[in-house]
Amino acid sequence: MRSFPLALAASLISACSLMIPADPRKTAFDFGPLPASSIDPVRRDYLVVVNEITAPAWMDNSSMYYRLMYQNAENPLPYRQSAWVSSPVALVTTRLRAQLSPEMVRTDRQTGADPVHPYVLRGELLEFEQIFDLPGRSRGVLRLRANLGDGNTSAERTFTIEEPAPTPDARGGVAALTRCSDELAREIVEWLVATEHDSRGDTLAKRP
């Protein structure tokens, strides 16, 4: 007679276990609100079209990767309970557009002419991850190969930006990589100004 209550209890426990998710829901992160601009307003007088950034297929998803340099450095690992709200390429593209495009309109102030032909920025995200040099110390690393052209001239450059993570976890990695993305925007503006200066001296290679 005892077998029936025991069997019933086992069935109830089994049913309850099926209703509990195998993994808790992941925490999704983005870059948060835009920071107070660190870009010199004088150097924003340019029109820049930011094309969609590309990336290798394994990076083009919402996974948040970290790498243990002190243990199996060749193996990028995804956080199990943390992820980006969208792919890093989408996040970086959106951040660059928000920081560069709205106010960066270059015009002929003397004649009041329409904006000149815009610069077009193309980029490939080569690295975007949290690097652990030691168990309690990590940094965000962003590496982007960029091409900047105005229809007549073009220039290429690879940006490598690193920022320390405030905490050795996913949240710390998000903070570090967000700062990397904001610093990328500032450095691209500096590059744009230098490219414009060089193009006036006809030092850039002409496109075929």
C-alpha positions in Angstrom: 0.0 0.0 0.0 2.9 2.3 0.6 4.1 2.0 -3.0 1.3 4.1 -4.4 1.9 7.3 -2.2 5.6 6.9 -2.9 5.0 6.7 -6.7 2.7 9.7 -6.5 5.2 11.8 -4.7 7.9 10.8 -7.2 5.6 11.8 -10.0 4.9 15.2 -8.5 8.6 15.9 -7.9 9.3 14.9 -11.5 6.6 17.2 -12.8 7.8 20.1 -10.7 11.3 19.6 -12.0 10.1 19.8 -15.6 8.5 23.2 -14.9 11.8 24.7 -13.6 14.0 26.0 -16.5 17.3 24.2 -16.9 19.1 27.5 -16.9 18.1 30.8 -15.4 17.3 33.6 -17.8 20.4 35.3 -19.1 21.1 39.0 -18.2 21.3 41.1 -21.3 23.6 44.1 -21.6 24.0 47.0 -24.0 26.3 50.1 -23.8 23.9 52.2 -21.8 23.3 55.9 -22.4 25.7 58.0 -24.4 28.4 59.7 -22.3 29.0 63.4 -22.2 30.9 64.1 -25.4 34.7 64.0 -25.3 34.9 65.0 -28.9 36.1 68.6 -29.6 33.1 70.4 -31.2 35.5 72.2 -33.6 36.4 68.8 -35.0 32.8 67.7 -35.6 32.4 69.7 -38.7 32.4 66.7 -41.1 29.8 64.5 -42.6 30.5 60.9 -41.9 28.4 58.0 -43.2 29.0 54.9 -40.9 28.4 51.7 -42.9 27.3 48.6 -41.1 30.4 47.1 -39.4 31.2 43.5 -40.2 32.8 40.7 -38.2 33.8 37.0 -38.5 30.7 34.7 -38.3 31.6 33.4 -34.8 31.4 37.0 -33.4 28.3 38.0 -35.2 25.9 37.0 -32.4 24.8 38.1 -28.9 27.3 36.0 -27.0 29.6 37.8 -24.6 33.1 36.3 -24.9 36.0 36.3 -22.4 39.5 34.7 -22.7 41.8 33.3 -19.9 45.3 34.3 -21.0 46.8 32.4 -18.1 44.9 29.2 -19.0 44.1 28.0 -22.5 44.4 31.4 -24.1 43.5 30.1 -27.6 39.9 29.3 -26.4 37.4 32.2 -26.3 34.6 31.3 -23.9 31.0 32.7 -23.8 29.5 33.7 -20.5 26.7 31.3 -19.6 24.4 33.7 -17.9 25.2 37.0 -19.6 24.9 38.2 -23.2 24.6 41.3 -25.3 21.2 42.5 -26.3 22.3 42.2 -29.9 25.6 41.4 -31.7 28.7 43.4 -31.0 28.8 44.6 -34.6 25.3 46.1 -34.2 26.1 47.7 -30.9 29.4 49.3 -32.1 27.7 50.5 -35.4 24.9 52.1 -33.5 27.2 53.7 -31.0 29.5 55.2 -33.7 26.5 56.5 -35.6 25.1 58.1 -32.5 28.4 59.8 -31.6 29.5 60.8 -35.1 26.6 61.4 -37.4 24.2 63.9 -35.7 26.5 66.8 -35.3 29.3 66.0 -37.8 28.1 68.0 -40.8 30.8 69.6 -42.8 29.7 72.7 -44.8 31.3 75.6 -46.6 30.8 78.2 -44.0 31.9 81.1 -46.3 29.5 80.4 -49.1 26.8 78.6 -47.3 27.0 75.8 -49.8 25.5 72.4 -49.3 27.5 69.8 -47.5 30.4 68.4 -49.5 30.5 64.7 -50.5 30.6 62.7 -47.2 33.3 60.5 -45.9 32.2 56.9 -45.7 33.5 54.8 -42.9 33.7 51.0 -43.3 34.9 48.7 -40.5 35.6 45.1 -39.7 35.5 44.1 -36.0 38.5 41.8 -35.4 38.4 41.5 -31.6 35.8 42.4 -29.0 36.2 40.5 -25.8 37.2 40.6 -22.1 40.7 39.4 -21.5 41.7 37.9 -18.1 45.4 38.2 -17.5 44.9 36.9 -14.0 41.9 35.4 -12.2 41.1 38.8 -10.6 42.3 41.2 -13.3 40.8 41.7 -16.7 40.5 44.3 -19.5 38.2 44.9 -22.5 39.9 44.8 -25.9 38.4 46.2 -29.1 40.2 45.9 -32.5 38.7 47.3 -35.6 40.1 47.5 -39.2 38.7 50.7 -40.7 38.6 52.2 -44.2 37.7 55.9 -44.6 37.1 57.4 -48.1 35.4 60.4 -49.7 35.0 59.0 -53.2 38.3 60.3 -54.4 40.8 59.2 -51.7 40.9 56.5 -49.1 42.9 55.6 -46.0 43.0 52.5 -43.9 43.9 52.0 -40.2 43.6 49.3 -37.6 42.4 50.6 -34.2 43.4 48.6 -31.0 41.8 50.0 -27.8 42.1 48.5 -24.3 40.3 49.6 -21.1 40.6 47.9 -17.7 37.5 46.2 -16.3 36.4 47.5 -12.9 35.4 44.1 -11.8 36.5 40.6 -12.9 33.1 39.5 -14.2 30.6 40.1 -17.1 29.4 43.4 -15.8 33.0 44.6 -15.6 33.6 43.4 -19.1 30.6 45.4 -20.3 31.9 48.6 -18.6 35.4 48.1 -20.2 34.1 47.4 -23.7 31.6 50.3 -23.6 34.5 52.6 -22.8 36.5 51.0 -25.7 33.6 51.8 -28.1 33.4 55.4 -26.9 37.2 55.9 -27.2 36.9 54.4 -30.7 34.6 57.2 -31.8 37.0 59.8 -30.4 40.0 58.3 -32.2 38.1 58.0 -35.5 37.4 61.8 -35.3 41.1 62.5 -34.8 41.8 60.2 -37.8 39.2 61.9 -39.9 40.8 65.3 -39.2 44.2 64.1 -40.1 42.9 62.3 -43.2 41.3 65.5 -44.4 44.5 67.5 -43.8 46.6 64.9 -45.7 44.1 64.8 -48.6 44.5 68.5 -49.1 48.2 67.8 -49.6 47.3 65.0 -52.0 49.2 62.4 -49.9 46.5 59.8 -49.9 46.6 57.1 -52.5 44.1 57.7 -55.3 41.4 55.1 -55.8 41.7 53.2 -59.1 
